[in-house]
């Protein structure tokens, strides 16, 4: 994924934080941004 990222950085806590962030932003807004 990039320099300095180790396998230990990709755990269930990191996934949960990413999913929480996506929920807070709103998946529809992300989809619309990517579609443009």
TIRO-2110 file (N, C-alpha, C; in Angstrom, 1 decimal):
// TIRO-2110
0.8, -1.2, 0.0, N, 1, A
0.0, 0.0, 0.0, CA, 1, A
0.8, 1.3, 0.0, C, 1, A
2.1, 1.1, 0.4, N, 2, A
2.9, 2.3, 0.4, CA, 2, A
4.1, 2.1, 1.3, C, 2, A
5.1, 3.0, 1.1, N, 3, A
6.3, 2.9, 2.0, CA, 3, A
5.9, 3.0, 3.4, C, 3, A
6.5, 2.2, 4.3, N, 4, A
6.3, 2.3, 5.7, CA, 4, A
5.1, 1.6, 6.2, C, 4, A
4.3, 1.0, 5.4, N, 5, A
3.1, 0.3, 5.8, CA, 5, A
3.5, -1.2, 6.0, C, 5, A
3.3, -1.7, 7.2, N, 6, A
3.7, -3.1, 7.5, CA, 6, A
2.4, -3.9, 7.6, C, 6, A
2.5, -5.2, 7.5, N, 7, A
1.4, -6.1, 7.6, CA, 7, A
0.7, -5.9, 9.0, C, 7, A
1.5, -5.6, 10.0, N, 8, A
0.9, -5.5, 11.3, CA, 8, A
0.0, -4.3, 11.4, C, 8, A
0.1, -3.3, 10.5, N, 9, A
-0.7, -2.1, 10.5, CA, 9, A
-2.1, -2.4, 10.0, C, 9, A
-2.3, -3.5, 9.3, N, 10, A
-3.5, -3.9, 8.7, CA, 10, A
-4.2, -5.0, 9.6, C, 10, A
-4.9, -4.5, 10.6, N, 11, A
-5.6, -5.4, 11.5, CA, 11, A
-7.0, -5.1, 11.6, C, 11, A
-7.8, -5.8, 12.5, N, 12, A
-9.2, -5.5, 12.6, CA, 12, A
-9.5, -4.1, 13.1, C, 12, A
-8.7, -3.6, 14.0, N, 13, A
-8.9, -2.2, 14.5, CA, 13, A
-8.8, -1.2, 13.4, C, 13, A
-7.8, -1.4, 12.5, N, 14, A
-7.6, -0.4, 11.4, CA, 14, A
-8.8, -0.5, 10.4, C, 14, A
-9.3, -1.7, 10.2, N, 15, A
-10.5, -1.9, 9.3, CA, 15, A
-11.7, -1.3, 10.0, C, 15, A
-11.9, -1.4, 11.3, N, 16, A
-13.0, -0.8, 11.9, CA, 16, A
-13.0, 0.7, 11.9, C, 16, A
-11.8, 1.3, 12.0, N, 17, A
-11.7, 2.7, 12.0, CA, 17, A
-12.0, 3.2, 10.5, C, 17, A
-11.5, 2.5, 9.5, N, 18, A
-11.8, 2.9, 8.1, CA, 18, A
-13.3, 2.8, 7.9, C, 18, A
-14.0, 1.8, 8.3, N, 19, A
-15.4, 1.6, 8.1, CA, 19, A
-16.2, 2.7, 8.8, C, 19, A
-15.7, 3.0, 10.0, N, 20, A
-16.4, 4.1, 10.8, CA, 20, A
-16.3, 5.5, 10.0, C, 20, A
-15.1, 5.7, 9.5, N, 21, A
-14.9, 6.9, 8.7, CA, 21, A
-15.7, 7.0, 7.5, C, 21, A
-15.8, 5.9, 6.8, N, 22, A
-16.7, 5.8, 5.6, CA, 22, A
-18.1, 6.1, 5.9, C, 22, A
-18.6, 5.5, 7.1, N, 23, A
-19.9, 5.7, 7.5, CA, 23, A
-20.2, 7.2, 7.8, C, 23, A
-19.2, 7.8, 8.5, N, 24, A
-19.4, 9.2, 8.9, CA, 24, A
-19.4, 10.1, 7.7, C, 24, A
-18.6, 9.9, 6.7, N, 25, A
-18.6, 10.7, 5.5, CA, 25, A
-19.9, 10.5, 4.7, C, 25, A
-20.3, 9.2, 4.6, N, 26, A
-21.5, 8.9, 3.9, CA, 26, A
-21.1, 8.2, 2.6, C, 26, A
-21.5, 7.0, 2.4, N, 27, A
-21.1, 6.2, 1.2, CA, 27, A
-21.6, 6.8, 0.0, C, 27, A
-22.8, 7.4, 0.0, N, 28, A
-23.4, 8.1, -1.2, CA, 28, A
-22.5, 9.2, -1.6, C, 28, A
-22.1, 10.0, -0.7, N, 29, A
-21.2, 11.1, -1.1, CA, 29, A
-19.9, 10.7, -1.7, C, 29, A
-19.3, 9.6, -1.2, N, 30, A
-18.1, 9.0, -1.7, CA, 30, A
-18.4, 8.5, -3.1, C, 30, A
-19.5, 7.8, -3.3, N, 31, A
-19.8, 7.3, -4.6, CA, 31, A
-20.0, 8.4, -5.6, C, 31, A
-20.7, 9.4, -5.3, N, 32, A
-20.9, 10.6, -6.2, CA, 32, A
-19.6, 11.3, -6.5, C, 32, A
-18.7, 11.4, -5.6, N, 33, A
-17.4, 12.0, -5.8, CA, 33, A
-16.6, 11.2, -6.8, C, 33, A
-16.6, 9.9, -6.6, N, 34, A
-15.9, 9.0, -7.5, CA, 34, A
-16.5, 8.9, -8.9, C, 34, A
-17.8, 9.1, -9.0, N, 35, A
-18.5, 9.0, -10.3, CA, 35, A
-18.2, 10.2, -11.2, C, 35, A
-17.8, 11.3, -10.5, N, 36, A
-17.5, 12.6, -11.3, CA, 36, A
-16.2, 12.6, -11.8, C, 36, A
END
